[in-house]
Amino acid sequence: MTDQTLAQIADSLARIADRLEAMAPTAAAPAPALTEADAYHWDAAENRLVPVPRVARVPFGLLKGIDNVRDILLHNTLQFARGLGANNALLWGARGMGKSSLVKAVHAEVAGHVPGRLILIEISREDIESLPRLMRLISQEDARFIVFCDDLSFDRDETSYKSLKTILDGGLEGRPDNALFYATSNRRHLMPRDMIENERATAINPGEAIEEKVSLSDRFGLWLGFHNCDQPTYLAMIRGYCDAYGLAIDDETLNAKAIEWAQTRGARSGRVAIQFVRNLAGEMGKAI
């Protein structure tokens, strides 16, 4: 074999090595030290926790019209932060009534009053299958964690709910002692109604056919229901926001504007209330 042939072979091998190196997946960035922040987002693709420097949240005291569920979730979270018994929680019901806002507000309220670190981790609904991996990762830490999934639901033929089911109850590993799982959903049973009814109608044993899917929500120790608010509650929300943000306006004018705003949107809720207040602040030349 000539020197020229050997040189050609070496050149070809070098090009192949360069291409293979380019095709190789990039190494995941090192996980941050969990002292960087009190809130993180779980990046399942990179297998790491991404710090959230500033959480978008409503102060606990401004949450109106959900007093009962607010106090229940606060008490449950306080127990957990103190190392006592506590339950996973499903916050379900009407849109815009403060489900996710409550989770974030309770986290801040408890973290500010209980010694030790309470960390909030957000996991996307699309990454639920990676939940066992996340739980194994944080089980090695000294801090306590609330793993939070916003707007959780499952569509027809999905199987990713089984990963959640294992964590909530029944798996060999189960949920680590230093973690709770909180989820919000518009569906009480996390599955579309037509999916459950179709299973019931076509199965030889309807009860057994739907048991696995419906039992997912049963594995949450707390079910907290959120319902559309009445007009007095809606107006109380708006007055509370205006007072907190220093928007000086008399009740008669405020109520008339707020009612008109709700009518144009066909709904009354906490979300509609804060949207109205932002608009009002803009009209008054103020930022909130």
Secondary structure, 3 states (H helix, E strand, C coil): CCHHHHHHHHHHHHHHHHHHHHHCCCCCCCCCCCCCCCEEEEECCCCEEEECCCCCCCCHHHCCCCHHHHHHHHHHHHHHHCCCCCCCEEEEECCCCCHHHHHHHHHHHHHCCCCCCEEEEECCHHHHHHHHHHHHHHCCCCCEEEEEECCCCCCCCCCCHHHHHHHHCCCCCCCCCCEEEEEEECCCCCCCHHHHHHHHHHCCCHHHHHHHHHHHHHCCCEEEEECCCCHHHHHHHHHHHHHHCCCCCCHHHHHHHHHHHHHHHCCCCHHHHHHHHHHHHHHCCCCC
